[in-house]
């Protein structure tokens, strides 16, 4: 029996995972691809963004959301039953793409493919890790000593043992392909420095590819044939020794700012709020009066992307909702007031 290949897409908040999945769906070219989306937040934005691509390859039945917590922490309860259900579909799928939350460790997902009910029917075609080029260039989510020193100086609340550094290392160590994203926002010297730095940290055989706006051919992303579940020993993880990881350093909540008559003014207010309160990520949809389509918004640090993704459907509530993610103790009340 032919095993169905699965690709695990991992990377920090805002690295471009959802954009990459949209590109995969748009270029499916008749292939039956199912997407498993793991959200960190109270509102399923990534699934909605993917469904807004308007392509048959991302129809509702082909996009499964796992919203009960970090996917690598709920493997037995959520991930394995979902995977088994996808493998049982008739006709069989051609590929499964799994988007982890930004905080997930990829290795537990790879290990799950050794589960007896899965191993004979599926294989990990590859682990694709996305790295936000501009963020890493500025010292954010980096694990080298100089970057950590600079980051600690800029943010006294940052702990050297913050899980972000461990997760970043684990995501790199498990990767078969690393995408350095948003390279259009880097000059040549910064890009070369990052490629050199990352290249020295990859496991043997892993490849590094520069990417912008998720524009990577499917021939590069899919068909790696890594069979990663048979190669766990070369994919070290901090969790190998610790047995678990902790997400209690983060808060996630929903903001409902009401109708937005002036999206440009709202974007300026959002950027100011992000900078004032050190928001890590904001994403969602806005209701713009007089517009038949909903306005998608994705923000990482001060970088904001907005676009009309699809029309509001009949019977759908026109409402503005954003998921905001920040470090534990972030001032939710002040953020809601600033964006109201």
N, C-alpha and C positions, 0 to 999 in steps of 0.2 A: 504494500500500500504506500502510495506517495505521501510523504509528510508535508503538511501545509507550512510554508515558511512564515515566520513572524519577525517583525522588526520592533525593537524596543527603542523609543525615542526619549532621551533624557536630557536634562539641562536645567539651569536655574531659571527663575521667574524672569520672563521677558527676553529670554535668549532667542526666541523665534520659533518655538516648537509648533504652536498652532498655525502660524503662517506656513511652515513646512508641510504640515498635514493638509492644509488647503491646496497647496501645489500638488501634492501626491494625488489628491482626489480629482483635481482638475485634469491631470495627465494620466488617469487610470487607463484610458484607451481600451475600454471594454473589459478590463480585469475586474473580477469580483473581490473588492478589498473591504474588509471590516475594520473599523476604528474603535479602539477602547480608550476612553478618555478618563483620566484620574484628576479630579479637581482638588485644589486646596482653597476652600472657601464655601460660603453658604449658598451661593447662586451658581448654577451650572453654565458659566459663560463660554467656556471653550467649546462645548458641544454645540451651543447656539451659533457661535462664530463659524464652526465647521459646516453646520447645516445651511448657513447663509451662502455657501459657495454656489448653490444653484445647479449642481451637477448630480447626475444619477448615481455616481459613485459614492456620494455621501447622503443617501436617503436615510430617513429616521431609523429604519430597521438595521442599517449598517453602521450606526454610530451608537455605541453603548457607553453610558456614563457610570463610573464608579465613584460615588460621592460620600462613602461612609468612612473616609479617612485615607491616610497615605496608603497607596496600593501595596507597597512593600511590607507594610505592617498588617495588612489584612489579606494576605495571600490565600490562606485556607478558606476564609469566610467569604470573600468577594471575588478575588481574581480567578482562582481555579474553577469555581462553578461557571463563571462567565466564559472562560476559555473552553471548557468542556461543551457548553451550549453552542459556541461558535463552530467548534470542530464537528458537531453533529448536524450542521446545516446541510440541506440538500436543495440544489446541487452544491457541491463543496466550494468553499472559498478558494481564491487563488493566493490570497495573502492577508495577513493580519498585522495591523500597525497599532502599537501600544504607546500612548503618550503618558508618561509618568508626571506626577506633580513635581514642582521644582525641588522639593525636599526629599524625594524618594531615592533610595539606594537601588541601583539597577540589579545588583547581583542576586538578591532574593527572588526576583522575577525570573532571571535566567535559571536559577535552581529549580523553580517550579516546573520547568519543562522536563524534569526528570521524574515527575510524578507518574506513577504507573498508567493512569488513565489518559495521560497526555503524551508521554514519550514516543509511543508508536505512531502517533497521528500528527505531531507537530515538532518543529525544530526552530531554534532561534537563528534566523538568517543573519542577524547582525544587531549589535548595539550601537546606536548612533547618538553621540553626545554633542549637544550644541553649546558653544561657548560665546558669550556676548563680548565681541572684540573691544568696543569702546569702554565697557565696564571694566574688563580685565586690564586694559591699558591704563585706566585711572586708578588701579590698585584695588578695585572692588572684587571680592570673591576670588582673590588670589592667595596662594599658599606659600609664596617665597617670603623670606624674612624681611626684605626691604619693603615690599608691598604691605605686609602686615604692620610693620612699624609706621609707615605713612598712614595707613588706615586707622591704626590705634590713635595716632596723634590727632587725626581729624574727628574721630568719634571715641571719646573716652569710655563710652559704654561697651565698646567692643572687647570681647574676651578672646585671648589667644586660642582658647580651646572651643571657640564658637563652632557649632555643628556645620556652619556654612563651609568652613575650610575642609572639614572631613568629608562632607558630601561632595564637594568639588573634586577632591582627590579620588574618591571612590568612582565618581562618574567618569573621570578620565581613565582610571585603571581598568575599567570594565569595557571600554569602548573598542569597537572594531573600526569605526569611522568617526572622526571628530570634525565638526563643521565650525569654523571660525566665522561667526555671523556679523552682519552689519559692517562689512569691510569697506563699504562705500563711505562710511563716516571716519575712516582712518587714513592718515597720510602714508606714503610708501614706507617711511622709516619705522613708524609705529607698527604697521602691519608686519614688516620683516622681523621686528623684535619679538612680536607675539608668536609668529610662526616658529621662530627659533626656540623660544621658551617652551611652547607647548610640545614641539617636536621632541624635545629632550625628556618629556614626561610620559610619552605614550608607551604602551606595551608593545612588544615585538610584533610586527606585522600590521599594526594599526596605521591608518592613513589620516592625514590632515588635509582638509579641503577648505578653501576660502569661499564664503557664500554671502550673498546679499539678497534680502527679501525672499528667502527660501528658494531661490532660483538654482536648483541643483537637479540635473537629469535623473530620472528614475533609474536609468542604467547604472548610475553611481550609487544610489541609495539602496536599491533592492537587488537581490541576487548575489549577495556577498558570500553566501554559503558558509558562514563561519561555524555553524553547529556549536554555538557558544556553550550550550549546556554540557557538552563533552569536554570543555576546556576551562573548567572553573579554577583549576590550580594556578593558572596564569593571570587570574583576575582578582588580585588581593583587595580586601575590604577592611575598614576599621571595625565593622560589625563582626568580622570573623572572631575577634578576640572578645568583644564586648557583648555580643549576642543581641543587641538592640540599639536603637538610636532614639533621640528625644526631640520632639517638635514643640515642646512647651515654650520655646523662646519666641513664638510668633502668634499674632492675633489676626483674625480675618473677620470682616464684618461688611454688611451691605449698607450703602448710602443711597437714598432716594431723593435726588435734588429737584424733582418736579420737572415741568416742561422747560426746555432750553430754547429761548427765542434767538439767542446770539451765541452760536457754538464757539466762535473765536474768543469772545469774552470769557466764556466758561472755561476754555482751554487755558487762558492766562490765569484764571483763578485756581484751576486745578494744579498748574505748575507751581504757583506760589505756595499752595497748601502742601504739595509734595515736598518742596524744599524746606518749609518751616517745620514739618512734623516728621521728616525722614521716612516718608512712605516708600516701601520697596516696590509696590506694584498696584496698579488700579486698572480695572477693565470692566467693560459693560456696554450698555446701550442707552441712548438718549432719545427722548421724544421731542422732535423739533416741529413746532406748530406750522401747518401748511405744507409739510413735506410728507409724501406718501410712504417714504422708506424710513427705517430706523437708522440712527447714526451710531455705528460701532466706535468705541473708544478703547484704546490700549495705551497704557502709560507705564514706562519703566524709568524711575528717576525723573529727570526733567524732560525726557523724550516722550512726546505724545503723538500717536497716530490716530487719525479719525477718518472714517469713510462710510458712506451709505452702503449697507451690505445687501438688504432685501426689503421688499415691501412689507408693511404690517399686514397680517392676514385677517380675514373676516372673523370677528369675534375675539380677536386677540386684544388684550388690554394694552393700550399705548401708555407706557410708563418708562420713566428714566430710572435705571438701577445700575450701580457700580459696586463691584467687589473691591474692597481696599485691604491690602495686606501690609503689615508692618511688624516691627519687633514688639515683644510683650510689653504691655503698659502704654502703648500708643494712645494718644488722647482722642478717643472716638468722638466724644461730644464736640470738641473743637473742630474736628475735621468735618463732621456733619453740618455744623453751623457755618463753616467757611464755604461749603459747597452748596448750601441751601439757596 
